[in-house]
Amino acid sequence: MEFFFSQVLSGIASGTIYACLALAVVMIYQAIHHLNFAQGELAVFSTYLAWQMLEAGLPYWIVLLLVVLLSFGLGWFLQMVVMRPFQNAPMLSNIVVFIALFTIFNSLTGFIWGHDIKTFPSPFGFGPLVENLGISRHQAAMMAISAIILTILWAFFRFTRIGLAMRGAVSNPVSSGLVGVNVMAITALGWGMASAIGAVSGLLVAPVVFLEPNMMLSILIYAFAGAVVGGLTSPGGAVLGGFIVGIVESLVSTYVPVIGAELKLPIALTLIIVVLLFQPAGLFGRRDIQRV
């Protein structure tokens, strides 16, 4: 039972990263109704910026703040300059743009910093949090920071005027525009927040998986799985979906010998297929009903 409990905790630790990135995916999906395939590459680019600042001698927490601000600005810029002309374009055009952004940022990261694996420091250390618990201090910090981010976002959407405007712009952009909400600015704000959340996810996961240009590819797939499982129309559902994916991945890879550590990624893909087959809106998503 102790081993089972430690595996669940390990799954929750992984699920915190999946939950944060899944939330970022859902925020952009709700704003433009498309999945941002470049979300992981934006996070990697931001993490490399943080690594460069740390190499220059800046303190970790100053670097974290600067990278969050820079990532927010990058997300805002991409929406206002790159994605805005494609606002009313066909779905295929938007997908091509996202694939282009994925390729551009992946190649740019490799060109600037190279493809060799780099170590990324953790201010929390990697020793065990509690003896025999199976979770490190860094993993515990990942869970705590993710919980703080999710709580702040919940309060932002629940109690602030801008958060309520974002919710209204997502659910009914036409009516929101008629009552004075700047829908385009709100969409750019969503992009900026999603990019900032992705940057924090990158900084938290880099010490665990090491820093290289493709480090977020598999993690983004897990995040997509969490978003689909929880529901692309439900930010809270996406968060819960991320935790579900993390726990299922940890338990299945441990207790199913055929899968093991080498075949963990297909677990996420299997979850996506199963949920889309039986619950297309996700476990906590809402179904859109249109009158014809």
Beta strands, then each sheet from edge to edge (+ up, - down):
end
